[in-house]
Amino acid sequence: MIISWHGLSCFRIQTKDSTIVVDPYDQSVGIKPSIPSKLAADIAVSSKDGAAARNLKGVGGDPFCITTPGEYEVKNTFVYGYPIPSGKGEGSIFRIEAEDLTIAHISALSKPLENGEIEMIEEADIVLLPVGGDNGLDYKNAVKFVSEIEPRIIIPCLYDIKGLKMKLDPLEKFLKEFGIKNPETVDKYKITRKELPQEEVKVVVLEVQS
């Protein structure tokens, strides 16, 4: 599996059977070029309404689009959506299962989950974690969330980057709060089940891809 980040909460997840794009945004958010203008996918997922996450028309490849809670199966990839109130309107969190790995995409969360809600994603291996505030988790709540879920890998998202119009906290605030001085930073993250860390939570910082 290969995971790449395209700014805000937009990710591309590539497996041997399918490509998933989550939360594609449009040019009004301020990032140039508009991303994912060059991305194609088999599955396109949007966790919430608005310019920052629902530019599904911008995804090439005639993908199967998911915008509501439910259970979906496309090309050996399973997507489970759960309704959860976001900071502005309603949103969904998604659990994506492929190649014996489970990913939780939680950009619609603005506060930690309650005990009964944690069960939806408590076994996630990888969490795509909002850390910059606004209508997502801020850095303090993000750290609290990690302590409750204890995933194997955290990939931060929804933090301030060049050109972005919305006001978000910088990534450094989360890293400091979490006690991380030298996180692994890569362009794309390639991972298999066998390569998951066993005894610690690993933070992986992805460079934004255009």
Buried (B, 14 or more C-beta within 10 A) or exposed (E): BEBBBBBBBBBBBBBEEBBBBBBBBBBEBBBEEBBBBEBBBBBBBBBBBBBBBBBBEBBBEEBBBBBEBEEBEBBEBEBBBBEBEBBEEEBBBBBBBBBEBBBBBBBBBBBBBEEEBEEBBEEBBBBBBBBBBBBBBBBBBBBBBBEEBEBBBBBBBBBBBEEBEBEBBBBEBBBEBBEBEEBEEBEEBEBEEEEBEEEEBBBBBBEBBE
